[in-house]
Amino acid sequence: MFRLILNSRPRRPTAAMAAALINEGLPPGMQPSTLSLVEEHGTYSGRRVNYFRVFDPIRVAERGLQIRRFTDLDRHPNLIIGPGHVEGDGSVVLSKQGKPHPAETPIRSEANRSAHPDDEQIVFPTPQSE
């Protein structure tokens, strides 16, 4: 029953969560007081924790979505501003989102193999006859 209550509606981030979000760097113009979060009980390394996902309710409403449970954001990871968990002692741990910034994405180009004529056998190995 408590799980149902915990997942029943979004709420505001706590002061500890707000401080962690500010330290991590929020998008320009966002304040923790305008954000919402959803939670879910779980375990992390054998410890009981509360997982959370922070989101901007304005961006959610603009897309015509309703976020009521933690899993409602599974199909919309781009709306998650700060995922993480709260340990039993109240400490807040933010998770990395894993999406690179466009400036960090390297530009790929074809390799110039003219300086390495000896790599033909490595790149295109021929089957060894027995």
N, C-alpha and C positions, 0 to 999 in steps of 0.2 A: 504494500500500500504506500509506503514512504517513497518508493521509486516512482510511482505514479504521480505523487504530489511533487516530487523533485522535477519531473519532466513535464508538468502540466502547463507551465507558462514561463516565458522569459522573465528575467529580472535584471537589475542593474549590477554592474561589477562592484565587488567590495573594495574598500580602500587599498588593501594589499594588492588586489588584481589591478586596480587603476595605477598604482605606483609601478608595478611590473610592466604594464603596457606603455607607460610614459618612458620608462628606462629603455625599453626595446625600440621605441620610436613609432609613434602613431602616424598615419597618413596626415598630410597637411590639413589643418582646419578641423580635425576631429578632437573632441574632448571625451574623456572616459565617462563623464556624466550623461552624455547623449547616447551611449552604447547600451546594448542589452547582451545577455548571455543565456545559454541553456546548459544544463549539467546532466551528468550521468555517473552513477556509481560504477566503480571498477577496481582493478588491481594493477599495480605497477611494481615489478620486482618483488612480488609476494606481499606487498603492503596495500591496504585499502586506501583508495584515493577517490576524489571526485573530479572527473574529467569535465572540462568546460570548453565552450566555443563562444567567443565574443564576436558580435556582429553589429552592423549599423542598421537599426530598424528602418531608417528612411530609405536606404538602398534596397532593402528587402521589400518594402511597400511599393517602391517604384517598379519593381518587377512583378508585382501582383502576387507575391508569395506570402504565406503565413508560416512562421517558425514557432512551433510550440514544443518540440522535442529535440533532443540532441541529434537524432538521426535525420531530422528534417534538412539539415545542412549537408548531408552526405552527397547529394547530387548538385550542390552549389558551393564547392570549396572556395571559389573566388570571392564569396561573400564573407568568409571567415577572416576576421581581422587578427584575432589572437587566440589560438588553441593552446591548451595546457591542462594542468591538473593541480589540485590543492592537496597537499600532504595532510596526514592526520594531525600534525602539529600546527597547521594553518599556513605553512610556507607555500608560496605560489611558484610553480615551475611552468614557464612558457615553452612550448614546443616550436621547433623549426617547421616552417610550412613547406619547405622543399621546392618552392618555385623560384627559379633564378630571375634576377632583375635583367631586363633587356641589355643593359650596358655590360653585364657580366658574361653574356653568351658569346663565345668566340665565333668569329667568322671562319667558315671552313673553306678551304681551297684545295685543289688537286696538288698532290706532292710532285716536286720536280725530281724525277728519278735519274736524270742524266748524270748526276754526280755519283750515282751508286749503280754502276752497271753489273756489279757482282751480286746484287740481291735478287736477280731473276729466279734463281733456284729456291729462294726462300719465299718469295711472293707467289710464284707459280711452280710448286714442286712437281716433279715428274715421279710417277710410281716406280718403285724399285722392282726390278725383275729378280726372281729367285732362281 
